[in-house]
Amino acid sequence: MATRPGDPSPEVLAEAAAAFGLLASPARLHLVWALAQGESDVTGLAERVGGALPAVSQHLTKLKLAGLVRSRREGRRQVYFVDADEQAALVDVVHRLVGRLTEQTAPAAPVRGLRGL
């Protein structure tokens, strides 16, 4: 594959594809969406996305290794967050895509006055 000057290297493209591949999981996409709204620990995230603690923890580990989320320790809790400065573009893409799809799949308003027909 020929590249032009200034194009990313094949290694960079492979790393980016892997990061996007991580977001192909609905559970991980939901976690990034939730963390874009505000930081949380794994228990709060598990409750929010409806996942088991071990599964959510595994997803967070993968997202963290890819650099999509970060964490810090607060006492015994590990608090996860999306770095708004580093991941602003990613968060914007997630918001736009999920928001647009949400609008497209929203149920139509019920038609009033047609009861009994």
C-alpha positions in Angstrom: 0.0 0.0 0.0 1.5 3.3 -1.1 1.3 6.2 1.4 1.7 9.9 0.9 4.0 12.1 3.0 2.1 13.0 6.2 -0.1 9.9 6.1 0.0 7.9 9.4 2.2 4.8 9.5 0.7 1.3 9.1 1.5 0.8 12.8 -0.5 3.9 13.8 -3.4 2.9 11.7 -3.4 -0.6 13.2 -3.4 0.9 16.7 -6.3 3.2 15.8 -8.3 0.4 14.2 -7.8 -1.7 17.4 -9.1 1.2 19.5 -12.1 1.6 17.3 -12.6 -2.2 17.4 -12.9 -1.9 21.2 -15.7 0.5 20.7 -17.5 -2.0 18.4 -18.7 -3.7 21.6 -22.1 -2.3 22.8 -21.0 -2.7 26.4 -17.7 -0.8 25.9 -19.4 1.9 23.9 -22.0 2.3 26.7 -19.1 2.6 29.2 -17.4 5.3 27.2 -20.8 7.1 26.8 -21.4 6.9 30.6 -17.9 8.1 31.5 -18.2 11.0 29.1 -21.1 12.1 31.3 -19.0 12.0 34.4 -16.5 9.8 36.3 -17.6 6.7 38.2 -16.3 3.7 40.0 -16.8 0.2 38.6 -19.9 -0.5 40.8 -21.7 2.6 39.6 -20.8 1.8 36.0 -22.0 -1.8 36.4 -25.4 -0.5 37.8 -25.7 2.0 35.0 -24.9 -0.3 32.1 -26.5 -3.4 33.6 -23.4 -5.5 33.6 -21.8 -7.8 36.1 -18.9 -6.3 38.0 -16.2 -8.7 36.7 -17.3 -8.1 33.1 -17.4 -4.3 33.5 -14.0 -4.4 35.1 -12.6 -6.4 32.2 -14.1 -4.0 29.7 -12.6 -1.0 31.6 -9.2 -2.7 31.7 -9.2 -3.0 27.9 -10.4 0.5 27.4 -7.8 1.8 29.7 -5.0 -0.2 28.0 -6.1 1.4 24.7 -5.9 4.8 26.3 -9.6 5.5 25.8 -10.3 5.9 29.6 -8.2 6.7 32.6 -8.5 6.0 36.3 -7.3 7.2 39.6 -7.4 5.7 43.1 -9.6 7.3 45.8 -9.0 5.3 48.9 -10.1 1.7 48.1 -12.1 2.8 45.0 -10.7 3.0 41.4 -12.5 5.9 39.7 -12.7 5.9 35.9 -13.1 8.8 33.6 -12.6 10.0 30.1 -9.9 12.6 29.8 -11.8 15.5 28.2 -8.7 17.1 26.8 -7.2 14.0 25.3 -10.4 12.3 24.2 -12.5 15.3 23.2 -12.8 14.2 19.6 -13.6 10.6 20.4 -16.3 11.7 22.9 -17.7 14.0 20.3 -17.9 11.2 17.7 -19.6 8.9 20.3 -22.1 11.5 21.3 -23.0 12.4 17.7 -23.3 8.9 16.5 -25.3 7.5 19.5 -27.4 10.7 19.6 -28.2 10.5 15.9 -29.1 6.8 16.2 -31.2 7.4 19.3 -33.2 10.1 17.4 -33.7 7.7 14.4 -35.0 4.8 16.6 -37.2 6.9 18.9 -40.7 5.6 18.9 -43.1 7.8 17.0 -45.5 9.8 19.1 -48.8 8.0 19.6 -51.6 9.2 17.3 -54.4 10.6 19.4 -58.1 10.3 18.7 -58.1 7.0 16.9 -59.3 4.8 19.8 -61.8 2.2 18.9 -61.1 2.2 15.2 
